[in-house]
Amino acid sequence: MPTHHPRVQVTLDEQSNGALAALASRERMSKSALAAQLIQEALELREDAALSRHADARLRETARWHSHDEAWGA
């Protein structure tokens, strides 16, 4: 049955292939399904890191820090 999802061919070294096969077996998944899941997780982590860097840069540009006494009126 044809799929509507794009396909990507990846070549792994023997150690990575063995680790992927063992993890897929433990998770009761196919290697390709696990690889797709791991790629999605990695993309999300990269996106989170990029957004965090952007937020940190904006905070450095606009932040005004207050002392404890200023904040709590002590």
N, C-alpha and C positions, 0 to 999 in steps of 0.2 A: 504494500500500500504506500503510495507516495506521501511525502510529508510536506507541509507548508512552511516548516521551520528551516531557516538557513542552516547549512552544514559547514563545519570547519574541520579540517584535517590537521591533527597535531601529532608530532613525533616525539615520543618520550624515551628517555634513557631507561635501561633495564631496571635500575633501582626505583625510579619514579613509577614505572609501569607496575612493578611488583607491589609497591605501597598502595597504588590506586586499586589494584586487583584485590589485595587483602582487605582494604577498607570497604570496597564495594561489596565483597562477600559478607563481611561483618554487618553491614547496613542492609543487606539483602536488596541491593540495587545493581543495575548494570553499570559497567565501567563508564559508559558514555553518559548515563543519567547522572552519575556521581560527578564526573568531570564537568558537566554543564552546571550542576549545583555549586561546585567549588569555584568555577569561573564567575558565576553570578555573585557569590559571597565576596570574592576578591574585588570585583568591580564596585560593589557597594562600599567596601572598606576604603578603596581609593577615592570614591566620591565623597565619603564622610571626611577623609583627611583633607581633601581639597577645600571643602566647605568650611572646615575648621580653620584652615590657614587663612581663608578669606575673612572669616569672622574675627580672627585674632588681629589681622591687619586693620580692619575697620575699628576694632576696639582701641588699638593703639593710637589711631588717628583722632578719635572722638572722645576718648575716655577722660573724665575729670574725676580724680580720686579725692575722697573726703576722709578726713581724720575721724576717729571714733567719736571725739567730742562734737565735731560738726554734725555728724550723722545723728547722734542721740541727744544733742543739746545739753551735754553735761558740762 
